[in-house]
Structures are given as C-alpha cells and as structure tokens.
Amino acid sequence: MTRVLVLNGPNLGRLGARVPDVYGTQTLDDLHAQLSSEAQGHDIELRQTDTEGELLGWLYEAMDASTPVVLNAGAWSHYSYALHDAVEMVTTAGVPVIEVHISNPHAREVFRHTSVLTSVATGVIAGFGFDSYRLALTQLLR
C-alpha cells in the first residue's frame, strides 16, 4: 500500500461555497471520496490548513517518511518562499511533490500567473478541476 498526502492550503476548506464558477460546487470531503475510490488499496490522506507553518510541518513529515505529495498550496503558491524552500527540500530528498491547481492560474488575474513552487515541484497539473488531483495521484501511483 502506498500512502499519499494530499495537502491543501488557505481557503480550500471552503470549496463548495467559494466562487463556485471557478472552483466548482464539490467539497474537500467529495474530493477525498473520489481520490480514495480511484486509488483503492492505497492510503490517501487529505489535509487542509489555513496556517502556513502547519503546511510546512506536513511537508517535513512527508520528507522524513518518504511519502509522495499532491500539493494545492492555494494563494501561497504565488508568494511563499518558505513553502518554496520546503518543497525544494522534499523533492531534493527524492520525494515527489506534484503541484496542482483546480483552475488554470494563467487564465486568471496576473498575480496568479507565477508560482514560486513550480521550479522545485516534480510536476504541475492545473485547470482540470478535481481531475487535477486525480491526474497527479495517477502519476504518483504509477
């Protein structure tokens, strides 16, 4: 059994109610059910935080346990150099981190066009709604 951490940053706990035209009407509970169904026989641990330090701690945990990560860092993707450094530590240690975005950041406001995580992430999948997570999970379980 492979364990995968699916880590979500700020405001993603409000999925289902937060700008449904952009993020859809499904919740993180719906996402967890979909991913768990898709990856039967694997342990999918979905977490969400609005506290940056907590997300950093989860990344260190992933590195220490060699646990692959699907990461939607939300707004922190665009400016958190602390998160950049943590993702870099994880991937440099040989643990994959796939950055995901529900929407296509390049089709949105200019400040969303740049991610400080992309250069240190193993890969990036964006713009496919919850399927962005599913595609990342499929890649990690290959």
Salt bridges, closest charged atoms under 4 A:
GLU38 OE2 - ARG134 NH1 3.98
GLU45 OE1 - ARG3 NH2 3.01
GLU45 OE2 - ARG47 NH2 2.42
GLU61 OE2 - ARG3 NH2 3.00
GLU61 OE2 - ARG47 NH2 2.93
ASP85 OD1 - HIS84 ND1 2.96
GLU99 OE2 - HIS101 NE2 2.73
GLU109 OE1 - ARG108 NE 3.80
GLU109 OE1 - ARG112 NE 2.58
ASP131 OD1 - ARG134 NE 3.19
